[in-house]
């Protein structure tokens, strides 16, 4: 009987060679071998694969990648590996210039200056799904696989950073959940209500929530060293810092967290969940005067897991939704003892199951959040080593074998859950028709009431869930099921200057270009509710 492969480490050897040369790749391969040896001692059997290695891929009846930048080839190769080996974990080794994020089309994209400028929601979600290559994120609402990425620095020429990350994965150690109960929570002042609810749901209290303003990015070393980090602030593309936002002063957006400030102060084992726009973007540091982003900085300081978005993320000012929820689910799962990879998969599944996939904002949220770190890393051990385990191996069986069998059972359950979500959830498709006059009137009235300047409106038709045999009549009928969503994208006041009919040009430009979205739910031709969401984005003018 062939040995079951528990974890596959995939990379692109030609892309690594292009970045680091043959000597650099030799060092990387040696570090991977050390990780594989450590995993074996932890009860995991690993396989290291170059997606461009024709012979190795041929042995798995998998297509080799001949163009590292070709997303379709990368997706097909990883799909074939899963089909051949059904590993419990897949670890992507390298940044987006080694194995690219997939380019899912952002359903909220608009060329209007008031709209969402993200043409794509980049991410690794499709690698975690059974569906074949597509740019439609609606195809990937039912993930089934545990996937995580250990990234090097995009555009780097020295492998030292990647070697540090591999060393962290090799030597990680688990501790009790109590070590993560002392956290650092950072919020923009305008989102205190939402962040407070998130922290209470994750940690049981919001006592360590820090509002920016009045506070600024001058955190003490002891606060930065706390092993759990949750941030609900503004982020921006290719920018190594997050910003707060005043609830009273429209010109006050102080720095909340800076990569250069925290570098060297982060404690090994830190887990981070980041709601900020672009918080998980793997940009080339040359775009930020040589400063790597916060994600790369935390991982380079031996953080075990970083969960963040590649593009503009959304959430409400009070209550929870979108980025709030998926970040909550991730941290709660890790604190309950899951590996960071399983925690990310379960977070995605819970988000897809418990929110409407007919809402295009939720589809973008699911697509854009990614896990960085070795997915097999399990930072939290739930049993005190001095306490006898409730489950002990039978004669002739090892603890490792018991763990492998239990893990296989969990993977089957997660596979079933993902395929069920994919088969039964409603999804949104952009409508080619404009909303009815009554819908437009209702949305315009709500925008005026909520102080939002009108920008583009995008309409979506909801494709209802498949009817299942035995489904009660009220669940199977169409009367109460949302038939569409309409999203008005606009702005609130900027520097106190806004005309009654449209936003005036402000000179110099405001440092904040925040998108406000009004999401209207349509049932039976009528608007039944409107949700106000804010982008977690900050545009800076350097």
N, C-alpha and C positions, 0 to 999 in steps of 0.2 A: 504494500500500500504506500503510495507516494506521501511524502511529508507535506502536511498542510502549511502553506505560507500564510503567516499572520499579518505581515506588513511588507508592502512593496514601497521602496524608495525609488522614485522616478526622477530623471533629470535628462538633459540633453548634453551629451559629452562634447559634441562639436561646438556648441554654443559656449560651454565652459572653457574649452580650449581657446576659442577666439578671444575670450576675456582674459584668461590667466596664463595661457601657454601650457605646454606639456608638463613642465615642472609644477605649475600651480595645480593642474588636474591630478597629478600624482599625490600631492599633499591632501587634496580633497578626498581622493579615493582612500587614502590611508585613514583619514578621520572618519569616513563612512564605515570602514571596516571595524574601527574601534566602537562606533555606535552599534553596529550589528552584534559585536561580541557582548556589549553591555545588555542589549536587548535579549540575547540568548540567555544570559544569567537571570533576566526578569521573566523568562518563559515565553519569549516571542521569537519566532523564526522569521528572519528578514530575507528579502531578495532585493538586490540593487540592480536597476535596469537603466540603460540609456535608451531613450525612445528612438534615437537615431542608430542604435546598434542593430544592424540588419539581421545578423545571425541570431542574436538573443531574442529579438522580436519574432523572427521566423519560427523559432522553437515553440513559441506560444501561439502561433498562427495569428499574429498581430501585425498590422501594417506599420512599417518603420516611418519615422518622420524624416523627410529629406529637406524640409525648410522649417527651421525653428520658429519662425514668425507665423507660420500657417496654422491658424486656430482650428480649422477643420481637421487637419492632420493630427494635431495634438489630441483633440477630443476623441477621434477614432482610435488612436493608439491606446489611450487610457481606458476607453470602453472595452477594447479587446483584451487588455490585461485583466480587467475585472471579470470578464466572461471566462477567461482561461483559469484564473486562480482564486477568484472570490476572496480576496484578502480582507481582513478585519479593518485594516488601516491602509491608506495610501498617503505617503508623504511626498509632496512636490518639493524637490530640492532646487532652489534657484529663484531669482526674481523674474520679472515679466520679460526680460530680454533673454531668458533661458527657456522658460515655458510660459507662454503668454496667458494673461487672463482672457477669458472668453468675452466676446463683444456683443452682449445682449442689448437690443435696441430699447432705449428708455421710452416707455409709453407716454411720459410727460414732456418729452422734448419739444421745444418750440423755437423758431427763429425770431420770434417777437422779442424785443429788448426787455419786456416785462416777464418773459417766460423762463422756463427751465432750460439752460443752455447745454445740458449733458446729452449729447447725441446717443451715447451708450452708457449702460450701467455695467462697468467692467467687473468681472469676478470669477471665482472658481466654482460657483454653484453648479454649472453644467457638468463638471467633472464628477460631481456627487450624484448625478442623476442617470437613469437608464435611457432616457430619450437621446436619440442621435443628435448630431450637430444642428443647431438652429440659432438664429439671432433673435428669436422670439422668446422673451423670458417666461411667457405663459406656458411654454413647453416644460419648464423646469420647476413647477410648484411642488412636486413630490419627490424630494431627494431621498435616496436610500443608502448612500455610501458615506463612510467616515473619511473625510479628506481634510488635510491641513498643509500649509506651505511653510517651509523654512527658507526665507528669502535671503539672498545676498544683496549687495547694494547695486541697484541698477546703474549700469555704465562703469562699474568698478574695474580696476586693473590689478588689484592686489587681493588675493584670496583670504587675507588675514581675518576679515570680518566674518566670512562664512565659516571659517575654521573655528572661530569663537562660538558661533551658534551651534555647530555640530558638537563641540565640547560640552556646551550647556546641556544639550539633549542626551549626551552620553552619561553625564554624571548627575543628572537631576535626582532629587530625593523627595519623597512625599512626606507630608506632615499632617497634623490634624486640622480640621476646619477652623478651630479656634484661632490659628495663626492668620487666617484671612478675615476674621471678624473685625479686626482693627483696620479700617480702610481709610482712603483719602477720597472724598467726594467733592467734585468741583462743579459748580453750576453758574451759568449766566444769571444775573439777578432777575431778569424777566421770566426765567423758567424755574424759579425756586419751587413753586407748587408742584410742578411735574417731577422735578428731581427728587423732592422730598418723598413723594409716593414711590418712586422707583427704589430709593435706598431703603425705605421701610420694607418693601417687598423682598429685597435681596438680603439685607442684613438684619432686619427686624427693628431698626431704628434709623433716624436721620441725624444723629448727634454729631457726626463727623462731616456734615455737609458744609461746604465753604462757598459763599456767594461772592462772585466777582462782577462789579464792585459790591461792597466796599473794599474787599480784600483784593490783592494783586498777586502777581507771580513772584512772590518772595517767600515761598514756602520753606519752612525749616527742613533741615536734613532728616529729622526724625519723621516728619510728615511724608516726605517723598519716599522714605524707606518703608512705608507701610505696604504690605504685600498685595493689597487689592486696590485698584484704581477704577473709579467711575467718573466720567466727564461728560457733561451736557453743556457744551459751549459752542462757539462759532469756530469753524475751520475754513481754510481756503486752499485752492490748488497750489501745489509746489511751495508750500509754506511750512516752516518748522515751528509753528506756534499755534495755540488756540487762544481765542479772545472771549472775554465776558461781554455783558451788555447791561447798562444801567436801566432800571425801570422808570427813572424820572428824567434823566438827562440824555437826550437823543444823540449827543456828541461824545458820550463816554463809553468807550469800548476798550478797557484796559486788557493787557496781556493776562491770560489765565494760566498758561502752561507753556514753557519754552524748552525745546530740545536741548539747547546749549546750557540752560540753567540746571536741568535735572541730570545731565550726563555725569556719570560717576557717583551719583547719590542714590541710585535705584538699587533696591535689595534683590538679591537672587531669589527667583521663584515668584516674582510679581505676576499677577494676572490683571489684565486691563480690558475694560469694555468701554468703548469710546463712541458716543453718539455723533460727534462733530462731523460736519461735511469734510470729506477727503481725509478723515482721520486714519484710514488704512491705506492711503495712496502710497505706492512704492516709486516715488519720483527719483529722477537723477539729481543728486545734490548740486550739480552745476547750475540748476535753475534757482537755487536758493543760496547763492554765494558760497557754495561748498558745504552747507550744513544739511546733514541727513534729516529726514523727517522724524516726527515723534515716534512713529511705529518702529522704524529701524533703530532709533536710539534706545528704546526700551528693550528690544530684543538683543541689541548689542551689549546691554548691561545685565544680561542673564535673566530677563523676564521669561517665564515659561509659556505664556500665551497672550496674544493681543488680538482683540476682536474689533474690527472697525470697517468703515465704509470707504469705497474708492471714489465716490462722487457725492453730489449734493443729497443730503439726507433730510428727512422731515420728522416733525413731531408737534404735538400741541403745547401751548404755554402752560396749561393746567390739565390735570388728568394724564393718562398715558395712551400712547399709540405709536405705530411705526417704529422709529429708532429706539424709543424707550423700551418697548416690549421685547424686541429681539435681543437687545443687550442684557436686559433683566434675565431673560430665560437662559442665556449663556452662562452668566455668573452663578445663578442658582443651581444649574446642573453641575457645574464644576464643584461647588461647595457641597453638593450631595454625594460626591465621590466619583463622578464620571471622569473619564479621560477628557482632555480638552477637545479632542476630535469628536467623541460621542456627544459632548455637551453642545458643540456647534450644530451637529446634525439634529439633535433633539430640539434645539432652539429653533432651527429652521422649520422642522415639522410642526412644532407647537404653534409657531407664528402662522404657518399656512393653514393649519387646522382651525385656529381660534379667531382669525381675522378674515375679513371678506377678500377673497382673491378677485372678486369683481371690482374692487376698488383699485384703480391703477397705481395709487400711491403705495399700497401694500405690495404690489408686484415689484415695483422698483426697489422697495426696502429689502425684500427677500433676495433680489438679485445682487445688490451692491455690497452686502456685508460679508466679510471674509475672515477666516481664521488663519493666523500666523503663529507658527510654532509646531513642534513635533506632535502630531495628533494622538500618538500613543502615550504621551506624557500624562500621568495621573497624579496631580499635585496633592490631592487630599486623600488620606487614608482614614477610613471611618471607624476602624477598630483599634482600640488601645492595645499595643503589643503585649501588655501584661495580662490582658484578658483573654481567656480561651476563645478561639473562633467558634461560632455557632455551627459551622460546617467544616468537617475534617475529612481528608481523603480516606477512601477505603484502602484496604491492604493492597499493596502493589501499585497504588496511584499516587501521583505527586500533587502538591498544591498547584503547580504550574498547569498540570493537565486539567484539574478541576476548573481553574480560571479560564482555560481555553474553551472548555465545553460550555461553561456559563456564558462566556463572551459570544460564542457561536449562536447560542440561543437568543441572546439580545440582538445580534445582527439579523437573524431571521425575522424577529418581531419588528425591527426597525425597517426592514425591507418591505414587509407587508404593510406597515403603516404608510410608508412613502408611496407605494403603488396605489394604495387605497385613496390617499389624498389626490393623487394625479388623476384617478379615474372618476372621482365623485365631486370634486370642488368646482364651483362656478369660476369662470375667468372673464376678464374684461378684454374687449376688442375695440379699437378706436372706430368710432362711427364716421361714415362718409357724409352723413347728413347733419346739418346744424340742429341744435335743440329747438323744440317747439317754442312759439312765442310766449306761451304761459310759463315754460321752464326758464326762458331768458328773463322774463319779468320777475319771477320769484328770486332768481339768483342776483339780479341787479339790485333788487330791494334789500336783500340780505347783505350784499356788499356795502351798500350805503349805510345800513344800520351798524355794521361792524367796522366802518372806517377804512375800507379797502378800495384803492383806486383800481378801476377796471383795466385788466390786461387781456390777454387771449383766453378764450374759453375752449376747452377740449372736451368732447363728449365720447362716451364709451357705452357700448352695448354689452350687457351681461349675458354670456352663454350659460344657461342654467345647468345644474348638476344632473347627471344621469339618474333616471328614476330606477330605483331598486325594487325588486319584487317584495311586496309586503310593506312598502313605505306608506305610512298613514296618509289619508287624503290631503290634509292640510299641508303636510310636508311636500307632497308631490304636486300640488296645485300651483298655479302661477300668480294667484291673487296677492300674496304677501311676499313674494320673492322680488328683490330689486331687479328692475329691468334695465337700468342704466345708471351711470354716474356722470356727472358734469363737473369739471374742475375749472374754476376761474383763478387764473394766476395774476397777481398784482403786487402792489406795494402799500405799505402804510406810510405815515408821514416820514419824510427824510429831512433832517435839520430844520424841522418846523416849516418847510416850504412845500406847499401843495396847492394847486389851483382847485377850484370847485369841479372843473370838468376833467382835468388831466394833470399829471405831474409836470411841474416846470423844470427846466434844466437848472441845475445848481452848479455854480462854479466857485471854488474848485469842487470836483466831484466828491460825494460823500464816501467815507471809508467803508460804509456798510451798504451793500446792495442785497438786502434780504428779500427773498421771495415769500409772499404770503399766499397760501392756497386755500380757497373755499371749495370744499368737496361736498357736492350736493348729491344725495341719494334719491333716485327716482323709483317710485313704485306705482304701477297702474297709471302712468302718465302724469304723476304729480310729485313735486318735491316734498319728501317727508322729513328730511333732516339735512342740516348743513354743518360741517365740521371745519373749524379754522385751524390750519396748520402753518408752521413756520419752518423755513429752511434753516439748518444749522450751519449757514455759510457766512463767511466774511470775505469781502473783496478788499484787498489792500492795494495801495498805489505806491510802489517802491520807486 
